[in-house]
Every structure is written in structure tokens, then in C-alpha cells.
Amino acid sequence: MNFDEIQRDKVKHAEEVLRKYLPKEQGFQKKVLEAMNYSVMAGGKRLRPILMEESFFLFGGKGTLVEPFMAALEMIHNYSLVHDDLPAMDNDEYRRGRKTTWNEYGDGMAVLAGDGLLNLAFETAASAFDMAAGAKEMKRAALALKILANKAGVYGMIGGQCADIEAGSGQEMTKELLLFIHENKTAALIQAAFMIGAVLAGAEESAVAAMEKAAYNIGIAFQIQDDILDVTSSEEILGKPVGSDERNHKLTYVTLHGLEQSRKEVRELSREALDILGSFEKRNRFLEELVNSLITREK
């Protein structure tokens, strides 16, 4: 099979894992459960759970201990999108070619759906303790849970979102502030994917740190590419409105440095990340090609 076929299979597998942990739409809370499932199953690249499992494989991981964390990370990613789309945030009406959650269910229910996904994520991740075979795997699961909470919280993704809102409220945007936003708002969950996969597979501390650095580069490059696409792509290709950064008066890497410098930065960051991924005793060619594909993605 070629790369695209393998990737489709891995997306399908990630969605199968995710479906196992999604709630049944029943009871007096049925509407919020519907909104949660609507949000999570809206499509997407399933990049983070795939990166987590490929990191797990890179360090010789076997079994299904990684699966609850794959599902949990995708829930966290999607809850953040639900909240990002809200009128109080980016005010986007469409994502992935269909109505955003607040546009379909109302902004109050969308807030609850995001909250529900965040809580369900940690309930799901905690189920790994029931799967752990012995003290060693229990310890790995505990460290993985700690990483997940840190990278998703105020010292990770939420911290980046906070700085992003502050920057949109008149705070002077500098390269340092912009990189802080990208590192935490975007790269943090990719770091969680790489680090958790490595930890659950039993990787050495130095290898986990190297994966964190590689994921930082990938996350920054990924967000810069998003900024580029917001300027150069179309709604048909991207699956959501383009030009939202300009409409919301958001300064981006492209605004500060221009398209050519932004494209150069994506290439350099990605190349360094690939060097790290290729430095371990075992190689994961699919993972390396997946990272490389992020440079030229169109959506």
C-alpha cells in the first residue's frame, strides 16, 4: 500500500478506537451527548491519536494500553475546537464543511458539549489503569495521565488560548508572544501525543524529551501552515471559512513575517523534527512521512 492508503487505514482505526469510548445518546442529558458526538465525529485528520500510536510503535509498544489515551486526546482536541468556534471566541459558523456545534445546537449547548468532552477525556484516559498489566504499566499510565493534564491545561493549550485572546485585545504582538501562543495552543497537544506514546512504550526519559522537542517543531510548523492556508486557501478546500484571522484582526506569523519567510520556517522546523525522529535505533517510516506531509498539506 502507498502512504495515502496506509493513512486512510490509520484514520479508520483511530475512529474505531474513538467510537468505543463515545457516549450513548440516551437519558435526560441526551441532547448534550448528541452534541458531543456530533463534534467528535465531524471528520478530520485524527492526527493526534495517530501520532500517539505511531510514537508508541516507534519505541516498541505492543498491546492496547495506548488506546484510551488516543481517544482522550482526540476528545480534548475536539472540545477545544467546539469552544474556539463559539461566538465569544472565533465566531466560526462552519468547520470541516458543516455547521459548527454552536451553530447546530446553540452556543449554550456547545459550551456544555465542550465541557462534557473534556471530562469524558479524563474518564477515558483513567480507564487505562484497569488495562495495565502490573506495576510498571500502572506507573507508565500515571505519567501519561500527568502529561495529558499538563499539556491540555493552563500551562499548555488553555494557557496558549488565554494569550491568544489577550493578544486580540490590544496587547502588542511580538514573535516571542506568537511562538508562545503556537507552542501552547497548538504544539502542546502534539507534544502530548508524542510523549504519551513514548512513555507507554517504556521509552527512556531522554527519548521522551527528544520527542517533546520534535513535537514542538511540528506543532509550530503546523500552526504556521494553518496561518498560511487562512490566507492562500479557499473555503471549498479548507472546509471552513478562510480569512477569519484578518476579519478578527488577529496578528499571525504570516502577518509578522510574510508568506515566504513563513513557508521557509515551516520547512526548517519540519526538517529538524524529522532529524530527531530518524535518530532513534528504530525507524518509523510512516511517522516520518506523515510529518513531512504536513508541510505541503492544503487543508
C-alpha positions as CSV (number, residue, x, y, z in Angstrom):
1,M,0.0,0.0,0.0
2,N,1.1,3.6,-0.6
3,F,1.2,6.3,2.0
4,D,-2.3,7.6,1.3
5,E,-3.8,4.1,1.7
6,I,-2.0,3.4,4.9
7,Q,-3.0,6.8,6.3
8,R,-6.7,6.1,5.4
9,D,-6.4,2.8,7.3
10,K,-4.9,4.5,10.3
11,V,-7.6,7.2,10.3
12,K,-10.2,4.5,10.2
13,H,-8.5,2.6,13.1
14,A,-8.3,5.8,15.1
15,E,-12.0,6.4,14.6
16,E,-12.8,2.9,15.6
17,V,-10.9,3.4,18.8
18,L,-12.6,6.7,19.4
19,R,-16.1,5.2,18.9
20,K,-15.5,2.7,21.6
21,Y,-15.3,5.4,24.2
22,L,-18.1,7.8,22.9
23,P,-21.3,8.0,25.0
24,K,-24.6,6.5,24.1
25,E,-27.2,9.2,23.3
26,Q,-29.8,8.5,25.9
27,G,-31.2,9.8,29.2
28,F,-32.2,13.3,30.2
29,Q,-28.8,14.5,29.1
30,K,-29.3,13.1,25.6
31,K,-29.0,16.5,23.9
32,V,-25.5,17.3,25.2
33,L,-24.4,13.7,24.4
34,E,-25.7,14.2,20.8
35,A,-23.7,17.5,20.6
36,M,-20.6,15.8,21.9
37,N,-20.8,13.0,19.4
38,Y,-21.6,15.5,16.6
39,S,-18.5,17.4,17.4
40,V,-16.1,14.5,17.6
41,M,-17.4,12.6,14.6
42,A,-17.4,15.7,12.3
43,G,-14.4,14.2,10.5
44,G,-10.8,15.4,10.5
45,K,-7.4,14.0,10.1
46,R,-7.3,12.3,13.5
47,L,-3.7,13.5,13.5
48,R,-3.1,13.4,17.3
49,P,-4.2,9.9,18.1
50,I,-2.3,8.6,15.0
51,L,0.8,10.4,16.1
52,M,0.4,8.9,19.6
53,E,0.1,5.4,18.4
54,E,3.0,5.8,15.9
55,S,5.2,7.1,18.7
56,F,4.1,4.1,20.7
57,F,5.2,1.8,17.8
58,L,8.4,3.7,17.4
59,F,9.6,2.6,20.8
60,G,8.4,-0.9,20.5
61,G,5.0,-0.6,22.2
62,K,2.6,-3.5,22.0
63,G,-1.0,-4.1,23.1
64,T,-3.9,-1.7,23.6
65,L,-2.8,0.4,26.6
66,V,-2.4,3.4,24.3
67,E,-6.0,3.3,23.0
68,P,-7.7,5.1,25.9
69,F,-5.2,7.9,25.6
70,M,-5.7,8.1,21.9
71,A,-9.4,8.6,22.4
72,A,-8.9,11.0,25.3
73,L,-6.5,13.2,23.3
74,E,-8.9,13.5,20.4
75,M,-11.8,14.4,22.7
76,I,-9.7,17.2,24.2
77,H,-8.7,18.4,20.8
78,N,-12.3,18.5,19.7
79,Y,-13.6,20.1,22.8
80,S,-11.1,22.9,22.1
81,L,-12.5,23.3,18.6
82,V,-16.0,23.5,19.9
83,H,-15.1,26.3,22.2
84,D,-12.8,28.0,19.7
85,D,-15.8,28.3,17.2
86,L,-18.1,29.9,19.7
87,P,-19.3,33.5,19.0
88,A,-17.3,34.7,22.1
89,M,-14.1,33.2,20.6
90,D,-13.5,32.9,16.8
91,N,-17.3,33.1,15.9
92,D,-17.0,30.5,13.1
93,E,-20.2,29.0,11.7
94,Y,-18.7,26.1,9.7
95,R,-15.9,23.6,10.3
96,R,-14.9,20.6,8.2
97,G,-17.6,21.5,5.7
98,R,-20.6,21.5,8.0
99,K,-22.1,23.6,10.8
100,T,-20.1,24.1,13.9
101,T,-21.5,22.7,17.1
102,W,-22.9,26.0,18.4
103,N,-24.4,26.8,15.0
104,E,-26.2,23.4,15.1
105,Y,-27.1,23.2,18.8
106,G,-26.8,26.7,20.2
107,D,-24.0,28.3,22.0
108,G,-25.1,27.2,25.5
109,M,-25.3,23.5,24.5
110,A,-21.9,23.9,22.7
111,V,-20.3,25.1,25.9
112,L,-21.7,22.1,27.7
113,A,-20.6,19.7,24.9
114,G,-17.1,21.0,25.2
115,D,-17.1,20.7,29.0
116,G,-18.5,17.2,28.6
117,L,-15.8,16.1,26.2
118,L,-13.1,17.4,28.5
119,N,-14.4,15.5,31.4
120,L,-15.1,12.4,29.4
121,A,-11.5,12.6,28.1
122,F,-10.0,12.1,31.6
123,E,-12.6,9.4,32.5
124,T,-11.5,7.6,29.3
125,A,-7.7,8.0,30.0
126,A,-8.2,6.8,33.6
127,S,-9.7,3.6,32.2
128,A,-6.1,2.6,31.2
129,F,-5.4,1.7,34.8
130,D,-7.9,-1.1,34.5
131,M,-6.0,-2.4,31.5
132,A,-2.5,-2.1,32.9
133,A,-0.6,-5.4,33.4
134,G,1.4,-4.9,36.6
135,A,3.1,-2.0,38.5
136,K,5.3,-1.0,35.6
137,E,2.4,-0.3,33.2
138,M,0.4,1.4,36.0
139,K,3.3,3.8,36.6
140,R,3.5,4.5,32.8
141,A,-0.2,5.2,32.7
142,A,0.1,7.6,35.7
143,L,2.9,9.5,34.0
144,A,0.9,9.6,30.7
145,L,-2.1,11.0,32.6
146,K,0.0,13.7,34.2
147,I,1.4,14.7,30.7
148,L,-2.1,14.8,29.3
149,A,-3.4,17.1,32.0
150,N,-0.4,19.4,31.8
151,K,-0.3,19.8,28.1
152,A,-4.1,20.4,27.9
153,G,-4.3,22.8,30.9
154,V,-3.3,26.3,31.9
155,Y,0.4,25.5,31.3
156,G,-0.4,24.1,27.9
157,M,-3.3,24.5,25.5
158,I,-5.5,26.7,27.7
159,G,-2.6,28.9,28.5
160,G,-2.0,29.4,24.8
161,Q,-5.6,30.2,24.2
162,C,-5.5,32.8,27.0
163,A,-2.5,34.5,25.5
164,D,-4.3,34.4,22.1
165,I,-7.3,36.2,23.5
166,E,-5.1,38.8,25.3
167,A,-3.2,39.4,22.1
168,G,-6.5,40.1,20.3
169,S,-7.5,42.6,23.0
170,G,-4.7,45.1,22.2
171,Q,-1.6,43.5,23.7
172,E,1.4,44.1,21.4
173,M,2.2,41.1,19.4
174,T,5.8,40.1,19.2
175,K,7.5,37.0,17.8
176,E,8.1,35.7,21.3
177,L,4.4,36.0,22.2
178,L,3.3,34.5,18.9
179,L,5.6,31.5,19.4
180,F,4.2,31.1,23.0
181,I,0.7,31.0,21.6
182,H,1.6,28.5,18.9
183,E,3.7,26.4,21.3
184,N,0.8,26.1,23.8
185,K,-2.3,26.4,21.8
186,T,-1.3,24.0,19.0
187,A,2.0,22.2,19.8
188,A,1.1,21.2,23.3
189,L,-1.4,18.5,22.3
190,I,1.1,17.2,19.6
191,Q,3.7,17.0,22.4
192,A,1.2,15.1,24.5
193,A,0.7,12.6,21.6
194,F,4.4,12.0,21.1
195,M,5.3,11.9,24.8
196,I,2.5,9.7,25.9
197,G,3.1,7.2,23.1
198,A,6.8,7.0,24.1
199,V,6.1,6.8,27.8
200,L,3.5,4.0,27.4
201,A,6.0,2.0,25.3
202,G,8.7,2.3,28.0
203,A,11.0,4.8,26.3
204,E,13.9,6.4,28.3
205,E,13.4,9.8,29.7
206,S,15.9,11.3,27.3
207,A,13.9,9.9,24.3
208,V,10.7,11.3,25.7
209,A,12.4,14.7,26.0
210,A,13.6,14.4,22.4
211,M,10.1,13.5,21.2
212,E,8.7,16.6,23.1
213,K,11.2,18.8,21.1
214,A,10.3,17.2,17.8
215,A,6.6,17.7,18.6
216,Y,7.3,21.4,19.4
217,N,8.7,21.9,16.0
218,I,5.9,20.0,14.3
219,G,3.3,22.0,16.2
220,I,4.8,25.4,15.4
221,A,5.2,24.4,11.8
222,F,1.6,23.0,11.7
223,Q,0.2,26.3,13.1
224,I,2.2,28.5,10.7
225,Q,0.9,26.4,7.9
226,D,-2.6,27.0,9.2
227,D,-1.9,30.7,9.1
228,I,-0.6,30.4,5.5
229,L,-3.7,28.4,4.5
230,D,-6.0,31.0,6.0
231,V,-4.5,33.5,3.5
232,T,-4.0,31.3,0.5
233,S,-6.6,28.6,0.5
234,S,-10.4,28.5,-0.2
235,E,-13.4,27.5,1.9
236,E,-14.1,24.6,-0.5
237,I,-10.6,23.1,0.1
238,L,-10.2,24.0,3.7
239,G,-13.7,23.1,4.8
240,K,-14.1,26.3,6.9
241,P,-14.2,30.0,6.2
242,V,-10.8,31.5,5.2
243,G,-9.7,35.0,6.1
244,S,-11.0,34.6,9.7
245,D,-7.7,35.8,11.1
246,E,-8.0,39.1,9.1
247,R,-11.6,39.5,10.0
248,N,-10.9,39.1,13.7
249,H,-7.9,41.4,13.4
250,K,-5.5,38.6,14.6
251,L,-1.8,39.0,14.0
252,T,-0.3,35.8,12.8
253,Y,3.2,34.6,11.7
254,V,2.2,35.5,8.2
255,T,1.2,39.0,9.2
256,L,4.5,39.5,11.0
257,H,6.9,37.8,8.6
258,G,5.2,37.4,5.2
259,L,4.3,34.3,3.2
260,E,7.8,33.4,2.0
261,Q,9.5,33.6,5.4
262,S,6.6,31.7,6.9
263,R,7.0,28.9,4.3
264,K,10.7,28.8,5.0
265,E,10.1,28.4,8.7
266,V,7.7,25.5,8.2
267,R,10.4,23.7,6.1
268,E,13.2,24.3,8.6
269,L,11.2,23.3,11.6
270,S,9.9,20.2,9.9
271,R,13.4,19.2,8.8
272,E,14.7,19.4,12.3
273,A,11.8,17.3,13.6
274,L,12.5,14.7,11.0
275,D,16.1,14.5,12.0
276,I,15.1,13.8,15.6
277,L,12.6,11.1,14.6
278,G,15.3,9.5,12.5
279,S,17.9,9.5,15.3
280,F,16.5,6.6,17.3
281,E,17.6,3.0,17.0
282,K,14.3,2.0,15.4
283,R,12.7,3.9,12.5
284,N,9.1,4.6,11.8
285,R,8.9,5.4,8.1
286,F,5.2,6.1,8.1
287,L,5.5,8.6,11.0
288,E,8.3,10.4,9.2
289,E,6.3,10.6,6.0
290,L,3.3,11.8,7.9
291,V,5.2,14.6,9.5
292,N,6.7,15.5,6.1
293,S,3.2,15.6,4.6
294,L,2.2,18.4,7.0
295,I,4.5,20.8,5.1
296,T,2.5,20.6,1.9
297,R,-1.0,20.0,3.2
298,E,-3.8,22.0,1.7
299,K,-6.4,21.6,4.5
